[in-house]
Amino acid sequence: MNTPNHVAIIMDGNGRWAEQKGMPREFGHQNGVRSVKKIVEEANKHKVKYLTLFAFSVENWERPSYEVETLMRLLVETLRDEFEDLFNNNIRLNAIGDVKSLPNEVRYELGKIINNTKDNTGMTLTLALSYGGKQEIFKAVKEISEKVKNEIICLDNFDDSIINDHLYTKNLPDVDLLIRTSGEQRISNFLLWQIAYAELYFTKKYWPDFSEEDFTDAIIEYQKRERRFGKTSKQL
Ligand code: FPP
């Protein structure tokens, strides 16, 4: 069957999931980590080659400092204690976003696993951290303009690939399937360039409740879609 090569997920609803249970939002994030582990394993079983998770947006820095600190602590703990399976499962870790703005401890753990898994040949798991799609495009435009000014890039040869090469995702293919949990139906500044022809899948499940079966349902739904990329059915 036709498995999506690149699946991206907006893992939404941790806070509402916790609030519904009369618990603090942080409890939702803790349980969100459990879903991350399950879905990484499931995507790998489905032989998805690229899985990209929206773990922290540039806008998320505006949340109350306590919540930001909890998310950063959870990231460190998850990277340190929970991701050893990645190596054994031949998964390669990657990160996109303004990684420099993350606390030293997060950068250290991230760098360590990225380095330890760099020769793995299975699924590439990308964490979007301090990531914003508009900011990514802005950065690319700035770098390209600088290169045009210095005659490193010539406008006559300008094409898509030059833009791709200046994005955080330069080593990733375009997204085939974008999943968002929690019932919201918006993109929220995630991978704006890379989802141009992605199939969109929205589910009402909150992220901590999103199970292996739910992931499989999304893949099955994707397989039913006809992707025409602007062409007609007949031309495919
Ligand atoms: C959205 O739910 C989720 C986040 C902002 C953070 C996602 C983080 C995790 C799943 C845990 C850490 C991740 C890794 C990779 C270890 P929300 O807080 O916006 O929920 P709400 O919309 O119900 O308030």
Boltz pocket constraint, residues with backbone or C-beta under 6 A from the ligand:
constraints:
  - pocket:
      binder: B
      contacts: [[A, 11], [A, 12], [A, 13], [A, 14], [A, 15], [A, 16], [A, 17], [A, 29], [A, 30], [A, 32], [A, 33], [A, 36], [A, 53], [A, 54], [A, 55], [A, 56], [A, 57], [A, 60], [A, 71], [A, 74], [A, 75], [A, 78], [A, 79], [A, 127], [A, 182], [A, 207]]
      max_distance: 6.0
